[in-house]
Amino acid sequence: MYPVSDRFLARLAESHQVATRVQMFLTNGRVIDLPHTGGSVSVDRSNAIRRTCTITSADVSLIPRAPTDQLAAYGARLRIARGVHYGDGSQELVPLGVFRLDSVDGDVNEGPVTLQAKGLEAVIADDKFTSTYTATGTVVGAVTALIQRSIPDADVISLITDTPIGSRAFDVQADPWAGAQEIAAAAGAEVYANADGVFVIATLPDLTTTTPVWAIEATEGGVYISGNRAMSVDKVNNGILASGENTAQNVPPVSYLATDNDPNSPTYWGGPFGRRPDFFSSSTLTTLAACQQAANLKLAQAKAPNATGDISSLPNPALEPGDVLRVMHEDGTRELHQVASFSVPLDEGGDFPIATISAKEDS
């Protein structure tokens, strides 16, 4: 969860005035505090571009008309934040992301104007290779190089133990962002742009050992609105075979099969669920350890949809995908959930639906 004060979390459960801010950074150097009437920021860990947003405004001057307006808008960025007013003249805002402005449209006379934007991952994904490109070295070094190839001043933070990789050649027209994700997987990690617009290389927190960051409870003064839990076998795998072979470096084939080896798990490998493997292959994987890390990451993702939850609560803009939540339903049932996706409104009121990638009974 994004660092916030205890006062902030307490305020979320109270009646309060919402504070929001949308800033537009034009390519000509101007920074505009964007007047807005609504919108939302969607955050989804399963998407290659983790954060997207839609902003509505009554200001029709935002619609580019002259060539100079269009030049300033192409490549413009948005910074969005939401928080609370404390009633004493102070407020606390939490960043919701840095976005590349993709479209502006609306009635030029009456409005409203709608702006749509995507997280900074889109800048890298759209910068397709126009010549062959070879990634080498280590996971962190190779991922950083791919990111800074498109955004030279990008900040990249690594929260993992760096791992050597085999060389990985990318063809013309290949997607550099997909390449960065593939290379991060060689260390059992994922890469994404966070709420500050900083690129992060990290592993998914373990639901069973991570301390919950927030409580959603159906009690007086709690933030719980409703909850749903489901089970599904759609696209669920309980084994991942990760393999690599790098002929360019004369590295022989190597592979590792990670399976759900918990006899008490509903997706136990060889249990009633059966064996349902999936496969991941990359030339960056040149050692057994690298295959093991990649297979374990993919397995954690593949098993998770077996237990899912949808929780509605009062909005908390500080949440991040991967956060662990403690949930208490109206019947007193307690569960741990891990955040997968949510949408933060930029106006007053409204539910705050949170989809979770796994749910576990809280002891």
C-alpha positions in Angstrom: 0.0 0.0 0.0 1.2 3.5 -0.8 2.6 5.1 2.5 -0.2 7.1 4.1 -0.8 8.4 7.7 -2.9 6.5 10.2 -5.1 9.6 10.2 -5.7 9.1 6.5 -6.9 5.4 6.9 -9.2 6.4 9.8 -10.7 9.2 7.8 -11.7 6.8 5.0 -14.2 5.2 7.3 -15.7 8.6 8.2 -17.9 11.0 6.4 -15.4 13.2 4.5 -14.9 15.4 1.5 -12.9 13.8 -1.3 -9.8 15.7 -2.5 -8.7 15.1 -6.1 -6.0 16.6 -8.4 -5.4 16.1 -12.1 -2.3 17.8 -13.6 -1.5 17.9 -17.3 2.2 18.3 -18.3 2.3 19.6 -21.8 5.2 19.1 -24.1 5.8 22.9 -24.2 6.7 22.9 -20.5 3.3 24.2 -19.3 1.7 22.5 -16.3 -2.1 22.8 -16.0 -4.2 22.0 -13.0 -7.0 20.3 -14.9 -10.6 21.2 -13.8 -12.5 17.9 -13.8 -16.0 16.8 -13.0 -15.4 13.0 -12.7 -13.5 10.1 -14.1 -11.7 7.1 -12.7 -8.3 5.3 -12.5 -8.4 1.6 -13.2 -5.5 -0.6 -11.8 -5.2 -4.2 -13.0 -2.2 -6.5 -12.3 -3.2 -8.8 -15.1 -2.9 -6.2 -17.8 0.5 -5.4 -19.4 -0.3 -1.7 -18.9 -1.3 -1.8 -15.3 -2.9 1.7 -14.9 -5.4 3.5 -17.3 -7.6 6.5 -16.7 -10.6 8.4 -18.0 -11.1 12.0 -17.0 -14.2 14.2 -17.7 -14.1 18.0 -17.7 -16.4 20.9 -18.7 -13.4 22.9 -20.1 -13.8 22.8 -23.9 -10.5 24.6 -24.3 -8.8 21.3 -23.6 -9.8 20.1 -27.1 -6.8 20.7 -29.3 -7.7 22.8 -32.4 -4.7 24.7 -33.7 -1.5 22.9 -34.8 0.3 24.4 -31.7 -2.4 22.9 -29.4 -2.0 19.5 -31.0 1.8 19.7 -30.8 1.5 20.4 -27.0 -1.0 17.6 -26.5 0.9 14.9 -28.4 3.1 13.3 -25.7 1.5 15.2 -22.8 1.3 13.4 -19.5 -1.2 13.4 -16.6 -0.5 13.0 -12.9 -3.6 12.1 -10.9 -4.1 11.9 -7.1 -7.0 11.3 -4.8 -7.2 11.8 -1.0 -9.2 13.4 1.8 -9.9 16.8 3.2 -9.6 16.8 7.0 -11.9 19.7 7.7 -9.2 21.9 9.2 -8.0 23.3 6.0 -5.5 20.5 5.4 -5.7 17.5 3.0 -3.7 14.4 2.2 -3.4 13.2 -1.4 -2.2 9.8 -2.7 -0.8 9.5 -6.2 -2.8 7.2 -8.6 -0.4 7.2 -11.5 1.4 9.0 -14.3 -0.2 8.6 -17.7 0.4 9.3 -21.3 -2.4 11.3 -22.8 -3.9 9.2 -25.6 -7.1 11.0 -26.6 -9.2 14.1 -26.1 -12.7 14.4 -27.4 -16.0 16.3 -26.8 -18.5 18.8 -28.0 -16.5 21.9 -28.9 -19.3 24.2 -27.8 -20.9 22.6 -24.8 -18.7 19.8 -23.6 -18.1 17.7 -21.7 -14.6 16.7 -22.7 -13.3 13.2 -22.1 -9.6 12.5 -21.8 -8.2 9.0 -21.9 -4.7 8.0 -20.9 -2.5 4.9 -20.3 0.3 4.2 -17.9 3.9 4.7 -18.9 4.3 1.1 -19.9 2.4 2.1 -23.1 5.3 4.3 -24.1 7.7 1.3 -24.2 5.2 -1.1 -25.7 4.5 1.3 -28.6 8.2 1.9 -29.3 8.5 -1.3 -31.4 11.9 -2.5 -32.5 12.9 -1.1 -35.9 16.1 -3.3 -36.0 17.1 -6.4 -34.2 17.8 -6.0 -30.5 19.7 -8.2 -28.2 19.3 -8.1 -24.4 22.2 -9.4 -22.3 23.7 -9.2 -18.8 21.4 -9.5 -15.9 17.7 -9.2 -15.3 17.8 -5.7 -13.8 20.3 -4.4 -16.3 18.4 -5.8 -19.3 15.0 -4.6 -18.1 16.4 -1.2 -17.2 17.9 -0.9 -20.7 14.7 -1.7 -22.4 12.8 0.9 -20.3 15.3 3.7 -20.7 15.6 3.0 -24.4 12.2 4.6 -24.7 12.2 6.8 -21.6 15.8 7.9 -21.0 15.0 9.6 -17.7 12.9 6.8 -16.3 13.5 5.7 -12.7 13.8 2.0 -12.2 13.7 0.4 -8.8 14.7 -3.2 -8.2 13.4 -5.1 -5.2 14.8 -8.5 -6.3 18.1 -10.3 -6.2 19.6 -9.7 -9.6 20.1 -12.8 -11.8 22.3 -13.3 -14.9 20.4 -14.1 -18.1 21.2 -15.7 -21.4 21.2 -13.4 -24.4 17.7 -12.7 -25.9 17.4 -11.5 -29.5 14.2 -9.6 -30.4 13.1 -9.3 -34.0 11.9 -6.2 -35.9 8.4 -5.2 -34.8 8.7 -7.0 -31.5 7.1 -5.4 -28.4 9.9 -4.2 -26.0 7.5 -4.1 -23.0 6.6 -7.8 -23.5 10.3 -8.4 -23.7 10.9 -6.6 -20.4 8.2 -8.8 -18.7 9.7 -11.9 -20.2 13.2 -11.1 -18.8 11.8 -10.2 -15.4 10.1 -13.6 -15.2 13.6 -15.1 -15.5 14.1 -13.9 -11.9 10.6 -14.9 -10.8 9.6 -11.3 -10.9 7.3 -8.9 -12.6 7.8 -5.3 -13.8 5.4 -2.4 -13.8 5.0 1.3 -13.4 3.8 2.3 -9.9 1.6 5.2 -8.7 4.5 7.6 -8.9 5.4 6.7 -12.5 8.5 4.8 -11.3 9.2 1.4 -12.8 9.5 -1.4 -10.3 10.9 -4.9 -10.6 9.5 -7.1 -7.8 8.1 -10.4 -6.8 4.4 -10.9 -5.9 4.0 -10.9 -2.1 3.2 -14.3 -0.5 -0.4 -14.2 0.7 0.3 -16.7 3.5 3.2 -14.7 5.0 2.5 -11.1 4.2 1.0 -8.8 6.9 -2.3 -7.4 5.9 -2.2 -3.7 5.1 -5.9 -2.8 5.6 -9.0 -4.3 7.2 -12.3 -4.3 5.5 -14.8 -5.2 8.2 -18.6 -5.4 8.3 -18.7 -3.7 11.7 -19.9 -0.3 12.9 -17.3 2.2 11.6 -16.0 -0.3 9.1 -15.5 0.2 5.4 -17.2 -3.0 4.2 -20.1 -2.8 1.7 -20.5 -6.2 0.2 -18.5 -9.4 -0.6 -18.5 -12.3 -2.9 -16.3 -15.4 -3.2 -16.0 -17.9 -6.0 -14.2 -20.9 -7.2 -13.3 -21.6 -10.9 -11.1 -24.0 -12.8 -11.0 -21.8 -15.9 -7.4 -21.2 -17.0 -6.2 -22.7 -13.7 -2.9 -24.7 -14.0 -1.2 -26.6 -11.2 2.1 -27.2 -12.9 4.5 -25.0 -14.9 7.3 -26.3 -17.0 9.8 -23.5 -17.6 12.6 -24.2 -20.1 15.4 -22.4 -21.8 17.9 -23.1 -24.6 20.4 -20.6 -25.9 22.1 -21.7 -29.1 23.8 -18.4 -29.6 25.8 -18.9 -26.4 26.0 -22.7 -26.9 24.0 -23.3 -23.7 22.3 -26.7 -23.6 18.6 -27.0 -22.9 17.5 -26.7 -19.2 14.1 -27.0 -17.6 12.3 -27.1 -14.3 8.7 -28.3 -13.5 7.1 -26.5 -10.6 3.9 -28.1 -9.3 1.4 -27.5 -6.6 2.9 -29.9 -4.0 0.6 -29.1 -1.1 -1.6 -32.1 -0.4 -4.2 -29.8 1.3 -4.5 -27.6 -1.8 -7.6 -28.1 -4.0 -5.2 -27.9 -7.0 -2.7 -30.4 -5.6 -0.7 -32.0 -8.5 -1.9 -35.5 -8.9 -4.9 -35.1 -6.6 -8.5 -35.0 -7.6 -7.9 -31.9 -9.6 -5.6 -33.8 -11.9 -2.5 -32.6 -13.6 -2.9 -29.5 -15.7 0.5 -28.1 -16.8 1.3 -25.0 -18.7 4.6 -24.0 -20.3 7.0 -21.1 -20.4 10.1 -20.9 -22.5 12.7 -18.2 -23.0 16.3 -18.1 -24.1 17.0 -15.9 -21.0 16.7 -19.0 -18.9 20.2 -20.7 -19.0 20.4 -22.3 -15.5 18.2 -24.6 -13.5 17.9 -21.9 -10.8 16.5 -19.4 -13.4 14.0 -22.0 -14.6 12.9 -22.7 -11.1 12.3 -19.0 -10.3 10.4 -18.5 -13.5 8.3 -21.6 -13.0 7.4 -20.7 -9.4 6.3 -17.3 -10.4 4.1 -18.6 -13.2 2.7 -21.3 -10.9 1.6 -18.7 -8.3 -0.2 -16.8 -11.0 -1.7 -19.9 -12.6 -3.1 -21.3 -9.3 -4.5 -18.1 -7.9 -7.8 -17.9 -10.0 -9.0 -21.1 -8.3 -10.1 -18.9 -5.3 -11.3 -15.4 -6.2 -13.1 -12.7 -4.4 -14.9 -9.5 -5.2 -15.1 -7.1 -2.3 -16.8 -3.7 -2.3 -15.7 -1.1 0.3 -15.4 2.6 0.8 -12.6 3.8 -1.6 -9.0 3.5 -0.6 -6.8 5.1 -3.2 -3.6 4.0 -1.5 -4.1 0.3 -2.4 -1.7 -1.5 -4.7 -2.1 -4.8 -6.6 -0.6 -7.6 -4.4 -1.6 -5.9 -1.2 -3.1 -8.4 1.4 -6.4 -7.4 3.0 -8.1 -8.8 6.1 -11.8 -9.1 5.3 -14.6 -9.8 7.8 -18.1 -10.4 6.3 -21.4 -9.7 7.9 -21.7 -13.3 9.2 -18.4 -12.9 11.0 -16.4 -15.0 8.5 -12.8 -13.8 8.3 -10.6 -14.1 5.2 -7.4 -12.9 3.7 -7.5 -11.6 0.2 -4.8 -10.4 -2.2 -5.6 -7.4 -4.4 -5.7 -8.0 -8.2 -7.6 -5.0 -9.6 -9.7 -2.1 -8.6 -11.0 1.2 -10.0 -10.7 4.5 -8.1 -13.4 7.1 -8.7 -12.5 10.7 -9.0 -15.8 12.0 -7.6 -17.7 11.7 -4.3 -19.4 8.5 -3.2 -19.8 5.2 -5.1 -18.7 1.7 -4.4 -15.1 0.6 -4.6 -15.0 -2.9 -6.1 -11.8 -4.9 -5.4 -11.1 -8.1 -7.3 -8.8 -10.5 -5.6 -6.5 -13.2 -7.2 -6.7 -15.4 -4.1 -8.6 -15.8 -0.9 -7.7 -17.8 2.2 -9.5 -18.5 5.4 -8.0 -16.3 8.2 -7.0 -18.2 11.2 
